[in-house]
Amino acid sequence: MAILDIVLEGNPLLRQKATRIRHVDASLRALADDMWETMLEAPGVGLAAPQVGVSRRLIVVHVPAGHDHDDDPEVNLRLVNPEIVRAHGREVGPEGCLSIPGWAGDVPRADAVTVKAVDLDNHPVRIKATGYTARVLQHEIDHLDGILFTDRVEDKSTLRLVTEEEFDDVAE
């Protein structure tokens, strides 16, 4: 496994719609493993393939146990061609991005989502998520469509520079 370079805002790849993946193979699994290591090293809780310079519809997500509630389980996902098929509720919360280091802003998101995808064994999966995990999934799927969190900020006055410690609390 390798730590990959994270593409920063301003790179046109972050504004392109990523290519759909036809079939999961060994090279895609290796990319997912490298993305996983890169996300954890950054540190972050999610990473999309365009953020490492690959225009493919692949995301990885790691939300630690107890993030929203003490009894919340750890969430570890590697998803191919993820798409939101249901969303409801609305909540505004802070977000940051590994491709826009040092910045955070308040972003409205659905409070609950259902995501349809394929896993790394080519099996279809459906994930129902709420709270922070739902936010992370929406953020990463946005990357696959060329959308950055700053595009979703409704009140631009909430965009702010944050310390490294604060960024770790909102980084996605």
N, C-alpha and C positions, 0 to 999 in steps of 0.2 A: 504494500500500500504506500501511497505517496501523499504528501501535503501539496495541494494545488494552489496556484495563485488565484486570488479572488479579484474579479473584474470590478473596477470602480466606476461610479457614476461618471457619465461622459463618454463611456465606451458605447458605440452604437448597438452592440450586441444586446445590451440590457433593454433596448427599446424595440426589439424584434420579437415577433411571435415565434416561439420555438417549434421545431419540427416534431410531428407525431412519431412515435416509435412503433414500428411494425411488429418486431419480435425481440424478446429479451434473449441476449446471448452472453457468452463469457465476457466479451469486451464491455458490455453495458453493466454487468455485475461488478467488474473491476472498477469502472467509473463510479458506480454507486459506493463502493468501498472507499475509494479515494475521496469522494465527496464527504462521506461520513467522517473520516479522519480529519479532513480539512475543517468541517463544521465544529467538531469537538475542540480542535486546536485553536480555533479563532478567538474566543469561544462563541458559539452561537447555538440556537435551538432549531434552526432550519437553514437549508441551502438548496437552491435550484441550479440545475445544470448551466443555464446561461451565466450565472454568477462565477463560474469557473471556466468560462469561455467556450462552452459547448451548447449549441442551439438545439437541444433535445428536450423532450417533455419528461423530465425526471426530477424528483425532489427527494430530499431526505429530511426527517424531522426527529428531534429528540427533546421531549419535554420531561424534565425531572419529576419524580414522584412528589406528590404533595404541593404542586405549584399553586393550584387554586384552593384546594382543601386538603387537610392533613391526610385523608384517606385516598386521595387521587393516585392511581397507579402511574408508573413511568410509561411514557409513550415513545416507542421507537418504530419509525416507519420509513420504508424505502418504496416510493410509489412511481409507477410508470403511467404516463398519460392521465394524470389525475384531473378530475373535473367535478365541480360542485353541482350536485343534482337537486339539492334542496337547501334552503337557508331561511332562517327566521330569527326574529328578535333583532335588537340593535343595541350596541353598546359602544361607547367611545373610550379608547384606551391608548396608552403610550406605545409607540413602536419605534424601533431603530432598524438598521439594516447593515449587514456586513459590507455591502457595496457602497454605503454612504456613512463611513465611520465617523463617530463623534456627533452625529445629529440624531435627534429624536423629535417626534411630533405626535399629537393626538389624532388617532384615526378611527373613524366609525367603521364598524364591522358587524356582520351578523353574529349573534350570540351562540347560535347553534347551526351546524352544517352537516350535510351528508355528502361524502365524497365517494365517487366511483373511480376505480383505478385498476391497474394490474400489478401484481407483486413480482418479485424477481424470479419466481418459478412459473411465470406466464399464467397465473391463476387470477381470475377477476376477484376483486375485493370491494367491499363497501365499508366505509368508516363513518360512524356517527360521532361527532365531537362537539363539545360545548366549551365555553370559556376560553382560556388561553390557548388550548390546543386548536380550537376552531379558528382563533385569530391567526395562529402560526400557519395553519393550512391555507387560509385565504391569502396571506401574505406571500407564501411560496408559489401558489398557483398564479397569483398576479404576475410574478416574475416570468412565468412561462408565456404570458401574454404581453410582455413588454411594459408592464405597469409597475411603477415604484411606489413605495408607501407615501412619498411626498405628493404624488398625484392624488391621493385619497384624502389628504388633510383638508378639512373644510375651513378651519380657522387657522390661517397661515401664521397668526401670532403665536401659535403653540409650537412652531418649529423652533428648536433651540439647540445650541451647542451643549453637550453634556460632558461631564468628567468620564474618565475611563470606567470608574466604578458604577456610575449611573448608567452608562452605556451597556455594561454587562447585564443590568437588570431589564433592559428593554430590547437588547440585540436579538435580531431574528435573522 
